[in-house]
């Protein structure tokens, strides 16, 4: 075991074996990708709540910084950024970025469920198209994982 590494999984990553199957669940880049997407979604919902809770935002919106909801959103963004950095160390950008588009599904769903915003039929159609795109990108990855 590498004396500077924290675990056998870290050794596998350092040795160049970056396949998600070689690392434990908490280091799996797909778990971090999902966590990052959920955190970005939460951030957007918290920002909306914070912007709605502060009267007279003005043209800059800086008075929104007085809302606790906005600061919770900022914290979520910071943690999602750390997740994203981990993902980028493990996955090609073209794969990670395209899979992260699941946020375009989660944010409207979250706004409908938690903020009671209306989603039009046209927007639902777009959400379905995004899901098809994410599934199309993810399907070869699942097949590859099964072979490993």
trRosetta pair geometry for C-beta under 8 A, 3 or more apart (Angstrom, degrees):
i j d omega theta_ij theta_ji phi_ij phi_ji
1 5 6.3 -125 176 64 87 115
1 8 6.5 -81 -109 -88 109 68
1 11 5.7 -106 -140 -66 68 145
2 5 3.9 76 73 -5 107 113
2 10 7.4 -110 57 109 120 97
2 11 5.1 164 8 -107 104 92
2 14 6.0 -26 -5 74 164 157
5 8 8.0 92 125 -85 132 17
5 10 4.0 171 -167 103 102 116
5 11 4.8 124 117 -65 172 71
5 14 5.9 -112 -88 -6 125 144
6 10 4.8 96 45 -15 76 156
7 10 4.8 106 51 3 71 98
7 11 7.2 -122 103 -2 45 85
7 24 7.5 -32 124 -3 155 125
8 11 5.3 -48 -152 32 39 118
8 12 6.6 44 148 -23 66 98
9 12 5.5 -47 -153 30 36 114
9 13 6.7 35 149 -16 65 102
9 22 6.8 145 -141 139 74 68
9 23 4.5 94 -170 -133 116 63
9 24 5.1 -88 -66 -7 162 86
9 27 5.8 145 140 42 137 152
10 13 5.6 -51 -151 36 36 111
10 14 6.2 35 151 -17 67 107
10 27 7.8 -144 -74 -114 69 164
11 14 5.6 -57 -144 41 31 110
11 15 6.1 30 155 -20 66 109
12 15 5.8 -57 -146 38 28 110
12 17 4.4 -63 178 71 85 118
12 22 4.3 -154 151 161 145 118
12 23 6.5 -158 77 -72 125 71
13 17 6.8 -88 -83 72 28 66
13 18 6.0 65 -134 -100 71 67
13 22 7.3 160 -62 108 64 116
13 23 6.2 40 -58 -81 108 120
13 27 7.5 -104 -50 159 141 138
13 90 7.8 -58 -134 -100 114 96
17 22 4.6 -161 134 -150 112 175
18 22 7.3 -154 -164 52 4 129
18 90 5.3 -180 -177 -144 110 69
19 22 4.8 91 67 -4 84 106
19 23 7.9 176 90 -1 50 86
19 145 8.0 151 -174 -116 103 68
19 148 5.5 177 -178 -146 149 156
20 23 6.3 -71 -153 42 41 98
20 28 4.8 60 -159 -146 101 89
20 29 5.9 -109 -92 33 104 85
20 30 5.7 16 -121 -1 157 106
20 90 7.3 79 -76 168 79 133
20 145 6.8 -27 59 -114 114 112
21 145 6.5 147 -49 -153 111 82
21 148 4.9 174 15 114 150 131
23 27 4.1 -99 165 93 125 114
23 28 5.7 172 89 -76 105 57
24 27 5.4 74 60 22 72 100
24 28 7.2 -107 108 -35 35 87
25 28 5.4 -34 -148 -4 35 122
25 31 5.9 97 177 -55 70 158
26 31 7.0 -100 -120 100 22 154
27 31 7.9 76 71 50 17 125
27 32 8.0 -11 -169 -36 28 118
27 86 7.8 -133 -154 -174 62 128
28 31 4.2 81 76 3 101 108
28 32 7.0 -178 92 -6 54 84
29 32 5.4 -54 -147 41 39 112
29 33 6.1 48 150 -27 69 102
29 86 6.5 -166 -113 130 76 86
29 87 4.8 114 -164 -124 97 61
29 89 7.7 -155 -97 68 121 73
29 90 3.6 -154 -63 84 141 144
29 91 5.1 171 138 -27 152 107
29 96 7.5 -74 162 -99 122 112
30 33 5.3 -44 -144 32 35 118
30 34 6.5 36 154 -16 63 102
30 99 8.0 -76 -127 158 79 159
31 34 5.9 -54 -151 38 31 109
31 35 6.2 31 150 -18 65 109
32 35 5.5 -52 -140 41 33 113
32 36 6.0 38 156 -22 65 106
32 83 4.3 -179 -174 -162 89 88
32 84 7.8 -172 148 -61 106 24
32 86 4.7 -104 -162 89 167 123
32 87 5.0 -159 102 -61 116 88
32 90 8.0 113 44 29 134 138
33 36 5.8 -53 -147 36 26 112
33 37 6.5 27 153 -19 61 105
33 83 7.3 173 -72 155 23 109
33 87 5.0 101 -73 -112 82 137
33 91 7.5 11 -63 11 130 153
33 96 6.3 -140 -106 -142 121 83
33 99 5.8 9 175 111 144 127
33 100 6.5 -117 -161 -79 95 77
34 37 5.7 -53 -147 35 31 111
34 38 6.4 29 154 -16 65 106
34 102 8.0 -19 -114 74 64 152
35 38 5.8 -56 -148 38 31 110
35 39 6.2 29 153 -18 65 108
35 80 7.6 -166 124 -112 74 69
35 83 5.1 -150 91 -123 105 151
36 39 5.7 -56 -145 38 30 111
36 40 6.3 31 156 -19 66 104
36 80 4.4 106 -148 -155 71 81
36 83 3.7 -163 -69 100 99 131
36 84 5.2 118 -137 -59 151 75
36 87 6.6 -72 -4 -21 150 138
36 100 7.1 -43 103 -121 119 105
37 40 5.8 -51 -145 36 30 110
37 41 6.4 34 153 -20 62 106
37 80 7.9 136 -35 -140 17 118
37 100 6.0 -169 -83 -144 100 64
37 102 5.1 11 -153 79 154 107
37 103 5.1 -141 -148 -67 86 83
37 106 6.2 124 156 6 100 154
38 41 5.6 -53 -149 36 32 115
38 42 6.3 33 152 -19 65 104
38 106 7.0 -123 -101 -167 50 158
39 42 5.6 -49 -145 37 33 112
39 43 6.3 41 151 -26 63 103
39 76 4.6 -176 -173 -177 85 89
39 77 7.3 165 143 -79 104 26
39 79 5.5 -131 -145 88 154 102
39 80 3.7 -169 95 -69 125 103
39 83 6.8 142 23 14 141 143
40 43 5.4 -49 -149 32 32 118
40 44 6.6 33 153 -19 64 101
40 76 7.4 171 -78 139 24 107
40 77 7.2 68 -107 -106 63 66
40 80 5.0 127 -54 -155 76 164
40 103 5.2 -30 96 -119 130 133
40 107 7.9 -59 121 -67 88 106
41 44 5.9 -54 -153 33 31 109
41 45 6.6 25 152 -13 64 107
41 103 6.0 -157 -64 -138 85 78
41 106 4.1 -68 -95 127 142 122
41 107 5.3 -147 -127 -75 80 64
41 110 5.3 141 174 -20 109 153
42 45 5.7 -59 -149 40 33 109
42 46 6.1 31 155 -17 69 108
42 73 7.5 -167 124 -115 71 65
42 76 4.9 -139 93 -144 108 156
42 110 7.7 -138 -81 -148 43 158
43 46 5.8 -58 -144 40 28 108
43 47 6.2 30 156 -21 65 106
43 73 4.4 99 -154 -160 66 79
43 74 7.7 108 -138 -56 106 19
43 76 4.1 -161 -71 92 88 122
43 77 4.9 90 -121 -58 151 81
43 80 6.8 -83 -24 -2 135 143
44 47 5.7 -52 -146 35 29 112
44 48 6.5 32 154 -20 62 104
44 73 7.5 124 -43 -141 15 118
44 107 5.0 -10 83 -127 157 113
44 110 7.4 113 80 80 106 138
44 111 7.9 -61 123 -60 111 102
45 48 5.7 -52 -151 34 32 112
45 49 6.5 31 151 -17 64 105
45 107 7.5 -164 -50 -139 82 70
45 110 5.0 -92 -68 143 129 127
45 111 6.7 -159 -102 -78 88 64
45 114 5.8 30 -155 82 138 140
45 115 6.6 -155 -143 -39 90 115
46 49 5.5 -53 -147 38 34 112
46 50 6.1 33 154 -18 67 108
46 69 4.8 -168 -174 -179 79 82
46 70 7.1 162 139 -89 94 23
46 72 4.9 -124 -159 90 149 103
46 73 3.7 -171 92 -68 115 92
46 76 6.6 137 21 9 143 140
47 50 5.6 -56 -144 40 30 111
47 51 6.1 30 157 -19 66 106
47 64 7.9 42 -159 165 74 141
47 69 7.3 169 -86 135 18 97
47 70 6.2 62 -118 -116 61 68
47 73 4.4 109 -55 -138 77 168
48 51 5.9 -53 -143 37 28 109
48 52 6.3 24 157 -15 62 110
48 111 7.0 62 14 -112 174 101
48 115 6.1 -23 114 -98 140 152
49 52 5.9 -63 -151 40 27 109
49 53 6.3 23 155 -23 65 113
49 67 7.9 180 112 161 73 139
49 69 4.4 -129 97 -160 102 154
49 115 7.3 -137 -70 -98 83 106
50 53 5.8 -60 -143 34 30 110
50 54 6.7 12 165 -9 65 108
50 64 5.6 88 135 -173 103 99
50 67 3.7 150 -154 106 91 142
50 68 7.4 -151 -107 69 105 39
50 69 3.3 -162 -68 87 88 105
50 70 3.7 156 168 -49 162 76
50 71 8.0 146 -109 5 148 55
50 72 7.9 178 -57 40 125 92
50 73 6.4 -106 0 -4 138 130
51 54 6.7 -67 -148 38 27 98
51 57 6.4 6 -156 -83 81 149
51 61 6.9 -25 -122 -151 105 112
51 64 5.3 -17 -99 -118 64 134
51 67 7.6 -127 -52 23 28 160
51 70 7.4 98 -51 -80 62 105
53 67 5.1 119 76 -124 116 129
53 69 6.1 116 19 14 139 135
54 57 6.0 91 99 -82 105 83
54 63 5.5 178 157 122 134 94
54 64 5.1 -174 41 -105 148 54
54 66 5.8 121 -114 66 131 102
54 67 5.0 -109 -43 -49 114 115
56 63 6.6 -2 101 70 77 163
57 60 7.9 -140 154 73 80 51
57 61 4.7 5 170 -117 117 58
57 62 8.0 135 -173 35 74 38
57 63 5.5 -158 -132 55 47 104
57 64 5.6 18 -128 -48 108 96
58 61 6.8 -147 72 -50 73 29
58 62 7.1 -32 67 36 122 79
58 63 6.0 102 14 -2 109 117
61 64 5.1 -9 171 0 80 123
62 65 5.8 -18 -179 -2 61 114
63 66 5.8 -24 177 7 63 116
64 67 5.6 -39 -171 15 61 116
64 70 5.0 130 148 -77 91 150
65 70 5.9 -119 -110 103 34 149
65 71 7.6 76 -160 -61 61 87
66 70 7.8 62 51 30 33 134
67 70 4.5 94 74 -3 96 102
67 71 7.4 -171 98 -3 57 82
68 71 5.7 -58 -155 39 41 110
68 72 6.4 44 148 -22 71 102
69 72 5.7 -52 -149 34 33 112
69 73 6.5 37 150 -21 64 104
70 73 5.5 -52 -153 34 33 116
70 74 6.6 37 148 -21 65 101
71 74 5.4 -44 -146 32 38 114
71 75 6.6 42 152 -19 64 100
72 75 5.6 -52 -152 35 34 113
72 76 6.5 37 149 -20 65 103
73 76 5.6 -53 -150 35 33 113
73 77 6.5 36 151 -21 65 103
74 77 5.6 -52 -151 34 33 114
74 78 6.5 35 151 -22 65 102
75 78 5.7 -52 -150 32 33 112
75 79 6.6 28 154 -13 65 104
76 79 6.0 -57 -149 40 32 107
76 80 6.1 31 153 -19 67 109
77 80 5.6 -57 -144 40 30 111
77 81 6.3 38 153 -27 65 103
78 81 5.6 -49 -151 29 31 116
78 82 6.9 32 150 -17 61 100
79 82 5.7 -49 -155 32 37 112
79 83 6.6 39 147 -18 66 102
80 83 5.4 -50 -150 36 38 115
80 84 6.2 43 149 -24 67 103
81 84 5.5 -50 -147 33 32 115
81 85 6.6 36 153 -21 63 100
82 85 5.8 -49 -151 31 33 112
82 86 6.8 34 150 -17 62 103
83 86 5.7 -57 -156 35 34 112
83 87 6.4 35 148 -21 68 105
84 87 5.5 -51 -147 35 35 114
84 88 6.3 33 155 -19 66 105
84 96 7.9 118 -151 163 73 131
84 100 7.9 36 -115 -102 102 143
85 88 5.8 -54 -146 36 31 110
85 89 6.8 35 153 -23 62 102
86 89 5.9 -55 -157 29 33 112
86 90 6.8 10 154 -5 64 114
87 90 6.1 -78 -156 45 32 102
87 91 5.6 -29 175 29 76 113
87 96 5.0 131 147 -137 116 133
88 91 7.0 -70 -109 57 25 74
88 93 6.5 24 -131 -88 91 80
88 96 6.2 -137 -85 63 60 171
91 95 5.0 -109 170 82 112 118
91 96 4.4 130 94 -57 124 104
92 95 4.8 83 66 9 88 104
92 96 6.9 -173 86 -5 42 90
93 96 5.8 -60 -136 44 31 106
93 97 5.5 28 169 -19 70 113
94 97 6.4 -48 -131 37 20 107
94 98 6.5 16 164 -12 54 114
95 98 6.2 -68 -152 40 23 105
95 99 6.2 16 159 -13 64 112
95 137 6.9 159 -140 173 64 112
95 141 6.9 112 -156 -77 127 130
96 99 6.0 -62 -147 40 27 106
96 100 6.2 33 155 -27 64 108
97 100 5.6 -53 -150 29 30 116
97 101 7.7 49 148 -37 56 88
98 101 5.9 -31 -171 -3 41 117
98 133 7.5 -120 -173 149 100 101
98 134 7.2 170 149 -111 79 61
98 137 4.7 -165 127 -128 129 166
99 102 6.6 -10 168 -15 57 106
99 134 6.2 92 -132 -147 50 92
99 137 6.0 -145 -70 109 72 130
99 138 6.2 95 -110 -76 104 95
100 103 6.1 0 162 -8 71 110
101 104 5.3 -21 -179 12 74 115
101 105 7.9 71 135 -8 68 91
101 130 5.9 -142 145 -164 110 104
101 133 6.7 -35 96 101 148 121
101 134 5.7 -153 78 -77 100 102
102 105 5.4 -50 -167 35 55 112
102 106 6.1 51 140 -20 78 108
102 130 7.7 147 -108 146 35 110
102 131 8.0 64 -120 -103 74 63
102 134 5.3 86 -73 -122 83 159
103 106 5.5 -57 -136 43 37 109
103 107 5.9 38 166 -25 72 105
104 107 6.7 -34 -126 29 24 109
104 108 7.5 19 169 -4 49 105
104 127 7.4 -166 131 -115 82 65
104 130 4.8 -133 94 -143 119 161
105 108 6.9 -69 -162 41 28 99
105 109 6.3 20 153 -13 66 117
105 127 5.3 106 -120 -157 77 91
105 130 5.4 -166 -57 98 94 126
105 131 5.7 83 -93 -68 144 88
105 134 7.5 -79 -12 -1 135 148
106 109 5.7 -63 -145 44 31 111
106 110 5.8 31 159 -20 69 110
107 110 5.7 -55 -142 39 28 111
107 111 6.2 27 158 -19 63 106
108 111 5.6 -54 -142 37 32 110
108 112 6.3 31 157 -18 65 105
108 119 5.5 89 176 -107 112 127
108 123 6.3 -176 -141 159 152 122
108 127 6.0 -111 64 -85 144 127
109 112 5.8 -57 -150 37 30 109
109 113 6.1 18 157 -11 67 112
109 127 7.6 118 -49 -146 91 145
110 113 5.8 -60 -137 44 30 104
110 114 5.5 -15 180 19 70 116
110 115 7.5 53 133 1 68 99
111 114 7.0 -63 -115 55 19 82
111 115 4.7 -36 -156 44 60 123
111 117 4.3 -24 150 37 101 130
111 119 7.7 123 84 -64 102 101
112 115 7.4 -7 -41 56 10 78
112 116 7.2 36 -167 -124 38 20
112 117 5.8 -87 -85 66 48 72
112 118 7.4 64 -113 -122 89 13
112 119 5.1 -41 -76 -19 128 116
119 123 4.9 -121 -170 87 81 129
119 124 5.8 101 137 -58 112 84
119 127 7.7 8 -177 -23 137 141
120 123 4.7 98 56 7 77 101
120 124 7.1 -133 100 -4 43 86
121 124 5.5 -50 -149 34 35 115
121 125 6.6 41 150 -23 64 100
122 125 5.5 -50 -155 30 34 115
122 126 6.8 34 148 -16 63 102
123 126 5.5 -51 -153 36 38 113
123 127 6.4 43 148 -23 67 101
124 127 5.5 -50 -148 33 35 115
124 128 6.5 37 152 -20 65 101
125 128 5.8 -52 -153 33 32 112
125 129 6.6 33 149 -18 64 104
126 129 5.5 -53 -149 35 36 113
126 130 6.4 36 152 -19 67 102
127 130 5.7 -52 -150 35 33 111
127 131 6.4 35 151 -19 64 105
128 131 5.6 -53 -150 36 33 114
128 132 6.5 36 151 -21 65 103
129 132 5.6 -51 -150 34 33 113
129 133 6.5 35 151 -19 64 105
130 133 5.5 -55 -151 36 34 114
130 134 6.3 31 153 -17 68 104
131 134 5.8 -52 -143 38 32 108
131 135 6.1 32 156 -18 65 108
132 135 5.7 -57 -146 40 29 112
132 136 6.2 34 153 -25 64 106
133 136 5.6 -52 -147 32 30 113
133 137 6.6 24 156 -14 63 105
134 137 5.9 -58 -151 39 32 108
134 138 6.0 23 155 -15 68 114
135 138 5.7 -60 -137 43 30 107
135 139 6.1 45 161 -41 66 101
136 139 6.2 -39 -144 13 24 116
137 140 7.6 -66 -177 31 32 97
137 141 7.4 20 141 -9 63 115
138 141 5.4 -66 -159 41 47 116
138 142 6.2 48 149 -25 79 102
139 142 5.8 -51 -149 31 33 111
139 143 6.6 33 154 -16 64 104
140 143 5.5 -53 -149 38 38 115
140 144 6.2 41 152 -21 68 104
141 144 5.5 -51 -147 37 33 113
141 145 6.3 38 152 -23 65 103
142 145 5.6 -51 -148 33 32 114
142 146 6.5 34 153 -22 63 103
143 146 5.8 -54 -153 31 31 112
143 147 6.9 29 151 -18 62 105
144 147 5.8 -58 -156 33 34 111
144 148 6.8 37 150 -28 65 104
145 148 5.8 -54 -155 24 35 114
